[in-house]
Structures are given as C-alpha cells and as structure tokens.
Amino acid sequence: MEKNSSGFKRIVWLTTLLVFGMSAPAWAKKPINTNWSGVAIKGYDTVAYFTEGKAVKGKKQFEYRWKDARWRFANDRHLEMFKADPEKYAPRYGGY
C-alpha cells in the first residue's frame, strides 16, 4: 500500500510541474516595462539620469523605438547617445 501512495504522489508532483512549466511563458513579463501606450519609463529621458543626475521629461519629437518600447528624450544629443549604446542607459531588469 505504501508503494502505491508514493507512486501516486510522484505522478501528482510531475503533473503539477508539467502544468506550471508549460504556463510559465504566460507569466513572463515583457522585456521593457511600458505604460498603456508603449512608452518606456513613463516618458522620462533615461540618458538624463546619467548626464544631469535627475529626471527630465522626454519629448515626443525625440522618440526612438527599441525592444518593443518607445523611448523619449529631452534633446537630440540624448537620443543619439541612447542609439549608440541602449544597454548602457536602459533601466536594469526592464524597468520593473
């Protein structure tokens, strides 16, 4: 009797693992955290955090699409800096 109980527990455990393992992609977050309109970091200029040490609102005219998100910058210089090395300026862990 003990042997059958152990086998049943193993089957339940493996089934649970399989079900949750298959549904994991549904839980996966998008690579970049965006607002409802697809703008990253609420429209703030991510380069400004490095160059000015403060939050600066980006402008729609200086927008760039990267990793399925729209990034906004305060000026063309910051936009070009981001284009040259987005990984350097993008928030860690996608901004989550």
C-alpha positions as CSV (number, residue, x, y, z in Angstrom):
1,M,0.0,0.0,0.0
2,E,2.8,2.4,0.9
3,K,4.4,1.8,-2.5
4,N,1.3,2.8,-4.5
5,S,0.9,6.0,-2.4
6,S,4.4,7.0,-3.2
7,G,3.9,6.4,-6.9
8,F,0.6,8.5,-6.8
9,K,2.4,11.4,-5.1
10,R,5.1,11.3,-7.7
11,I,2.6,11.4,-10.6
12,V,0.8,14.4,-9.0
13,W,4.1,16.2,-8.5
14,L,5.2,15.6,-12.1
15,T,1.8,16.6,-13.5
16,T,1.9,19.8,-11.4
17,L,5.4,20.6,-12.6
18,L,4.4,20.0,-16.2
19,V,1.3,22.2,-16.0
20,F,3.1,25.1,-14.3
21,G,6.1,24.7,-16.6
22,M,4.0,25.0,-19.7
23,S,2.2,28.0,-18.5
24,A,5.3,29.9,-17.4
25,P,5.6,31.8,-20.7
26,A,2.2,33.3,-20.0
27,W,3.6,34.7,-16.8
28,A,6.7,36.1,-18.4
29,K,6.9,39.9,-18.4
30,K,7.6,42.0,-21.5
31,P,11.3,42.8,-21.9
32,I,10.6,46.5,-21.1
33,N,8.1,47.9,-18.7
34,T,5.9,50.4,-20.6
35,N,2.7,52.4,-20.0
36,W,-0.5,51.6,-21.8
37,S,0.7,53.4,-25.0
38,G,4.0,51.6,-25.1
39,V,6.2,54.4,-23.8
40,A,9.1,53.3,-21.6
41,I,9.8,54.8,-18.1
42,K,6.7,57.0,-18.2
43,G,8.2,59.1,-21.0
44,Y,11.3,60.3,-19.0
45,D,14.7,60.7,-20.6
46,T,16.7,57.8,-19.4
47,V,20.0,59.4,-20.6
48,A,19.3,62.5,-18.4
49,Y,19.6,60.3,-15.3
50,F,23.2,59.8,-16.2
51,T,24.1,63.2,-17.7
52,E,22.1,65.5,-15.4
53,G,21.5,63.3,-12.4
54,K,17.8,64.0,-12.4
55,A,14.5,63.1,-14.0
56,V,13.8,65.1,-17.2
57,K,10.6,64.5,-19.2
58,G,11.3,63.4,-22.8
59,K,9.7,65.0,-25.8
60,K,7.7,63.2,-28.5
61,Q,9.8,64.7,-31.3
62,F,12.9,62.9,-29.8
63,E,11.4,59.4,-29.8
64,Y,13.1,56.1,-30.6
65,R,11.8,52.5,-30.7
66,W,13.9,49.8,-29.0
67,K,12.8,46.4,-27.6
68,D,9.1,47.0,-28.5
69,A,9.0,50.2,-26.4
70,R,9.0,53.9,-27.3
71,W,11.8,55.8,-25.6
72,R,11.6,59.6,-25.3
73,F,14.5,62.0,-24.8
74,A,14.8,65.7,-23.9
75,N,17.0,66.5,-26.9
76,D,18.7,65.1,-30.0
77,R,22.0,64.6,-28.2
78,H,20.5,62.3,-25.6
79,L,18.6,60.4,-28.4
80,E,21.9,59.8,-30.3
81,M,23.7,58.7,-27.1
82,F,21.0,56.1,-26.4
83,K,21.0,54.9,-30.0
84,A,24.8,54.4,-29.8
85,D,24.5,52.2,-26.6
86,P,21.0,51.5,-25.4
87,E,22.1,48.8,-22.9
88,K,24.2,51.4,-21.1
89,Y,21.2,53.7,-20.5
90,A,18.2,51.4,-20.3
91,P,17.0,50.6,-16.8
92,R,18.1,47.3,-15.3
93,Y,15.6,44.4,-15.4
94,G,13.5,46.2,-18.0
95,G,12.4,48.9,-15.6
96,Y,10.3,46.5,-13.4
